[in-house]
Amino acid sequence: MGPLVPDVIGNELNFVVALFIGIAFGFILEQAGFSTSKKLVGLFYGYDFTVLRVFFTAGVTAMLGVVALGHFGLLDISIIYINPTFLWSALIGGIIMGLGFVVGGFCPGTSFCAAAIGKIDAMVFIVGSFLGVLIFAEGYPLFENIYKAEYWGYARIFDTVGMSQGLFAFLLVMVAVGAFWITTLIENKINGKPNPEFSPMRLYVILTGIAAILAFSAFFMPDLKEKYLKEVEDVSFVKSYNLKETTSDELAFRIIDDENNLQIIDVRSLEEYKKFSLPKSQSISIKDLFGKDAKKILTVNRKMNVFLADDELMERKAAVIADKLGYEGISVLKGGLDAFKKEILNFKKPAEIKTRWEEDEIRFRLKASKLLPQLIEQNKHKIVPRKKSKRILGGC
């Protein structure tokens, strides 16, 4: 199951839902004819392109779904598992897979689908698959160098080619639509008659129009993470953004008073946070604000979320993103942690006091400069490490 934000389905229920999805997936494969090797290999001989149409439809549907859910902040894209790319093993594995598909008439998934309804050839194919896995596992020391050659990391195609997510989604849908039309013409020519599933032609044209509209919508659904991170690079925009400010004196008072509704969001690096952190603080990086863990922290009812960094600009960047994501109770520490250290922790009494207000302020700061270091020292064993969700494993 995808890492939805918030958790609509718990980890335990995930397995139950996955079971029913798996059953439904197998049923759909069988109904689409994927349990018949003749239909599957028709792709390679030109008389039946059902495989191409089904997989293209599944691919673009999933892609547009991920784009939409990511745009509306309902999916934590940062922890979706992406298979690491090893170029040569991918190419060689693809050739072996393709040859096995043509010769055996199945791919791993469809072989199990066919075996489930009693197809003997599919059962033989599964035995061959296990033999291949065994040979690879036992001979791994021999294959390791070629298997790990040309590592490209967790590559995404639109990033690799320097293209926007929206443009890539649009082009891929258009490629799919074009492929549907071309393969239908090829089928008609090879079989000598039109495919009754795609009559009348007007229906095909309407479906093409709907696909084009859905593809075009991808331009209006940019990834929120990329969009907001780009926006906060504009310093003038960040500085002019209307945010509530918390003074050093107010924050010091709330910490000393041990207010339950105070929550400090420390957006410095984890290393800096471990070296020095204030009581009631939690470490969350700016990029992690888009994830599930940040949502759990920032949606606690009636919490005052004070964003903290060495300088106020970094605080404001994080706070702007949090505000745009819809979190409430957001404020920034005026002047940042540098100002807090100067005005509170390392406070020096001035030589001249001009007003009664200054006298009260100085009295409080002198008191705070003694109490807060003690609280910080006591808080060291309570430091909350930055939560990091694991990537959700999956794939076909």
C-alpha positions in Angstrom: 0.0 0.0 0.0 1.2 3.5 -0.7 2.4 5.8 2.1 -0.7 7.9 2.3 -0.8 11.1 4.4 -2.4 10.8 6.9 -2.4 7.0 7.5 -5.9 6.1 6.1 -5.0 2.4 6.5 -2.8 1.1 9.4 0.1 -1.2 8.9 -1.8 -4.3 10.1 -4.8 -3.6 7.9 -2.5 -3.1 5.0 -1.9 -6.8 4.7 -5.6 -7.6 4.7 -6.3 -4.9 2.0 -3.2 -6.2 0.0 -4.7 -9.7 0.0 -7.9 -8.6 -1.5 -6.1 -6.3 -4.0 -4.0 -9.3 -5.0 -7.0 -11.5 -5.5 -8.7 -8.7 -7.6 -5.4 -8.2 -9.6 -5.3 -11.9 -10.4 -8.9 -12.0 -11.4 -8.5 -9.0 -13.8 -5.4 -10.6 -15.3 -7.3 -13.8 -16.0 -10.3 -11.9 -17.4 -8.1 -9.9 -19.7 -6.8 -13.2 -21.1 -3.4 -13.1 -19.5 -3.6 -16.7 -18.5 -3.3 -17.7 -22.1 0.2 -17.8 -23.6 -1.2 -17.4 -27.1 -2.7 -14.0 -26.2 0.4 -12.9 -24.4 2.9 -13.7 -27.2 0.5 -12.1 -29.7 2.3 -8.8 -28.9 5.5 -10.1 -30.5 3.7 -11.5 -33.6 1.4 -8.5 -34.2 -2.0 -10.1 -34.0 -2.9 -9.1 -30.4 -1.7 -6.1 -28.5 -3.8 -6.6 -25.4 -0.6 -6.9 -23.2 0.6 -3.5 -24.4 -2.7 -1.8 -23.9 -3.3 -3.2 -20.4 0.2 -2.4 -19.1 0.2 1.1 -20.7 -3.2 1.8 -19.2 -2.1 0.6 -15.8 1.1 2.6 -16.0 -0.4 5.9 -17.0 -3.3 5.5 -14.5 -0.8 4.9 -11.6 1.4 7.7 -12.8 -1.5 10.3 -12.9 -2.7 9.0 -9.6 0.7 9.5 -8.0 1.0 13.0 -9.5 -2.5 14.0 -8.2 -2.0 12.5 -4.7 1.4 14.1 -4.4 0.1 17.5 -5.5 -2.6 17.5 -2.9 -0.3 16.3 -0.2 -2.1 12.9 0.3 0.9 10.8 -0.7 4.4 10.9 0.9 6.4 10.5 -2.4 9.7 10.8 -0.5 9.3 7.3 0.9 7.9 5.5 -2.2 10.4 2.8 -3.1 12.2 3.3 -6.4 14.2 0.4 -7.7 17.9 1.3 -8.0 19.1 1.4 -11.5 22.1 -0.8 -12.5 22.2 -0.2 -16.3 23.9 -3.3 -17.5 22.0 -5.7 -15.3 18.8 -4.0 -16.4 19.7 -4.4 -20.1 20.8 -8.0 -19.8 17.9 -8.9 -17.5 15.5 -7.3 -20.0 16.9 -9.4 -22.8 16.6 -12.6 -20.8 13.1 -11.6 -19.7 12.0 -10.8 -23.2 13.3 -14.1 -24.6 11.7 -16.0 -21.8 8.4 -14.2 -22.5 8.5 -15.2 -26.2 9.6 -18.8 -25.7 7.6 -19.6 -22.6 4.6 -17.4 -23.3 4.4 -16.0 -19.8 6.0 -13.4 -17.6 6.4 -14.2 -13.8 3.1 -12.7 -12.8 1.0 -14.1 -15.6 2.5 -17.6 -15.1 1.2 -17.7 -11.6 -2.2 -16.5 -12.8 -2.3 -19.3 -15.4 -1.0 -21.9 -13.0 -3.9 -21.0 -10.6 -6.4 -22.1 -13.1 -4.6 -25.3 -13.9 -2.4 -24.5 -16.9 0.4 -27.1 -17.0 2.7 -25.0 -19.3 2.5 -22.2 -16.7 3.5 -24.6 -13.9 6.6 -25.7 -16.0 7.4 -22.0 -16.6 7.3 -21.4 -12.8 9.7 -24.3 -12.2 12.0 -22.7 -14.8 11.8 -19.4 -13.0 12.8 -20.9 -9.7 15.7 -22.7 -11.4 16.8 -19.3 -12.8 16.6 -17.7 -9.4 18.6 -20.6 -7.9 21.3 -20.4 -10.5 21.7 -16.6 -10.1 21.8 -16.9 -6.3 24.4 -19.6 -6.2 26.4 -18.0 -8.9 26.2 -14.5 -7.6 29.9 -14.1 -6.9 30.4 -14.7 -10.7 27.7 -12.2 -11.7 28.2 -9.6 -9.0 30.5 -7.3 -11.0 28.2 -7.1 -14.1 25.1 -7.0 -11.8 26.4 -3.9 -10.0 28.0 -2.2 -13.0 26.9 1.3 -14.1 25.0 2.3 -11.0 22.6 5.2 -11.6 21.0 5.4 -8.2 17.3 5.8 -7.7 16.7 7.4 -11.1 13.5 9.0 -12.3 13.2 9.4 -16.0 12.1 13.0 -16.0 15.0 14.0 -13.7 17.5 12.1 -15.8 16.4 13.8 -19.0 16.0 17.2 -17.4 12.3 17.4 -17.9 9.5 18.6 -15.6 7.2 16.0 -14.0 4.1 17.5 -15.7 5.7 17.5 -19.2 6.9 13.9 -18.8 3.4 12.8 -17.6 1.7 14.5 -20.6 4.2 13.0 -23.1 3.9 9.5 -21.7 0.1 9.6 -21.9 0.3 10.8 -25.5 2.8 8.1 -26.3 0.3 5.5 -24.9 -2.6 7.0 -26.9 -0.5 6.9 -30.0 0.6 3.3 -29.3 -3.1 2.3 -28.9 -4.0 3.7 -32.3 -1.0 2.3 -34.1 -1.2 -1.2 -32.6 -5.0 -1.3 -33.5 -4.1 -0.5 -37.1 -1.4 -3.2 -37.1 -3.9 -5.7 -35.6 -6.5 -4.9 -38.2 -3.9 -5.4 -41.0 -2.5 -8.7 -39.6 -5.9 -10.2 -38.8 -7.6 -8.9 -41.9 -10.5 -7.5 -40.0 -11.2 -4.7 -37.4 -11.1 -5.5 -33.7 -14.8 -5.6 -32.5 -13.7 -4.4 -29.1 -12.9 -1.0 -30.6 -16.0 -0.3 -32.5 -17.5 2.1 -33.2 -14.5 4.3 -33.9 -16.3 7.3 -32.3 -15.8 5.6 -28.9 -12.1 5.4 -29.5 -11.9 9.1 -30.4 -13.8 10.0 -27.2 -11.5 7.9 -25.0 -8.5 9.6 -26.7 -10.0 13.0 -25.9 -10.5 12.1 -22.2 -6.9 10.8 -22.1 -5.6 14.0 -23.6 -7.5 16.1 -21.0 -6.2 14.0 -18.1 -2.7 14.2 -19.5 -2.9 18.0 -19.8 -4.1 18.2 -16.2 -0.6 17.1 -15.1 0.7 20.5 -15.9 -1.5 22.0 -13.2 -0.5 19.5 -10.6 3.2 20.1 -9.9 4.8 18.2 -7.0 4.2 20.3 -3.9 7.6 19.6 -2.5 9.4 20.9 -5.6 7.0 23.8 -5.9 7.3 25.1 -2.3 11.1 24.4 -2.1 11.5 26.5 -5.2 9.3 29.3 -3.8 11.2 29.7 -0.6 14.4 30.2 -2.6 13.1 33.7 -3.3 14.4 35.6 -0.2 12.2 38.7 -0.8 9.1 36.4 -0.9 10.1 34.7 2.4 10.9 37.9 4.2 7.6 39.5 3.2 5.5 36.4 4.0 3.2 37.1 7.0 4.3 35.0 9.9 3.8 35.3 13.6 7.0 36.0 15.5 8.1 34.8 19.0 10.6 36.9 20.9 13.6 35.4 22.7 12.1 36.5 26.0 8.7 34.9 25.3 10.3 31.6 24.3 12.6 31.6 27.3 9.6 32.2 29.6 7.5 29.5 28.0 10.4 27.0 28.3 11.0 27.9 32.0 7.3 27.8 32.7 7.2 24.3 31.1 4.1 25.1 29.0 2.5 22.0 27.6 1.3 23.6 24.4 4.9 24.7 23.4 6.6 22.7 20.6 9.9 23.8 19.1 10.6 22.6 15.6 14.4 22.6 15.1 15.2 22.7 11.4 18.9 22.7 11.7 21.0 19.7 10.7 20.7 16.6 12.9 24.4 17.0 13.9 23.8 20.6 15.2 20.7 19.5 16.9 22.5 16.7 18.8 25.3 19.1 19.9 22.9 21.7 21.2 19.1 21.7 21.5 16.5 23.5 23.6 13.9 21.7 25.8 10.6 20.8 24.1 12.3 20.7 20.7 12.1 18.1 17.9 14.4 17.9 14.9 12.7 18.0 11.5 14.5 19.0 8.3 12.8 21.3 5.8 12.4 18.4 3.3 10.8 16.2 5.9 8.0 18.7 6.4 6.3 17.1 3.5 6.2 13.6 5.1 4.0 11.6 7.3 6.1 12.0 10.4 6.0 15.8 10.3 2.3 15.6 9.9 2.0 13.6 13.1 4.0 16.2 15.0 2.5 19.4 13.6 -1.2 18.4 13.7 -1.3 17.9 17.5 -4.2 20.0 18.7 -3.5 23.5 20.2 0.2 23.3 19.9 2.3 26.4 19.5 4.9 25.4 16.9 7.9 27.7 17.1 10.4 27.1 14.2 14.0 27.3 15.2 17.3 27.7 13.2 20.5 29.6 13.6 19.2 32.5 11.6 15.7 33.8 11.1 15.7 33.3 7.3 16.1 29.6 7.5 13.3 29.5 10.1 11.0 31.5 7.9 11.6 29.2 4.9 10.5 26.2 6.9 7.6 28.1 8.5 6.4 29.3 5.1 6.3 25.7 3.8 4.5 24.5 7.0 2.0 27.3 6.7 1.3 26.5 3.0 0.9 22.9 3.9 -2.0 24.0 6.2 -0.4 23.5 9.6 -1.6 25.8 12.4 0.0 27.6 15.3 3.1 28.4 13.2 5.6 31.1 14.4 9.3 31.8 14.1 11.8 32.8 16.7 12.7 36.4 16.1 16.4 36.7 15.2 16.9 33.0 15.2 18.9 30.9 17.7 21.8 33.3 17.3 19.7 36.1 18.8 18.4 33.8 21.5 21.9 32.9 22.6 22.9 36.5 22.7 19.8 37.9 24.4 19.2 35.0 26.9 21.9 32.3 27.3 24.9 34.6 27.0 23.2 37.7 28.3 25.5 40.4 29.7 24.0 43.1 32.0 24.4 46.6 30.4 26.3 49.3 32.2 23.3 51.7 32.1 19.6 51.1 32.6 17.3 53.8 31.3 13.8 52.7 32.0 11.7 50.5 34.3 10.8 48.3 31.4 14.5 47.7 30.7 15.1 46.9 34.4 12.3 44.2 34.4 13.7 42.8 31.1 17.2 42.6 32.5 16.1 41.0 35.7 14.3 38.2 33.7 17.2 37.7 31.3 19.7 37.3 34.2 17.4 34.8 35.8 16.8 32.9 32.5 20.6 32.9 31.7 21.1 30.8 34.8 18.0 28.5 34.6 18.0 27.7 30.9 21.5 26.1 30.8 20.4 23.8 33.6 17.3 22.8 31.8 19.2 22.3 28.5 21.7 20.0 30.4 18.8 18.0 31.9 17.1 17.8 28.5 20.1 16.1 26.8 18.9 12.6 27.6 15.4 13.5 26.4 16.5 14.5 22.9 14.0 13.3 20.3 16.0 12.0 17.3 14.7 13.0 13.8 12.2 10.4 12.7 12.9 8.9 9.3 10.3 6.7 7.6 11.6 3.8 5.6 10.9 3.6 1.9 7.8 1.5 1.2 9.1 -1.6 -0.5 7.2 -2.9 -3.5 7.1 -3.2 -7.2 6.5 -5.9 -9.8 
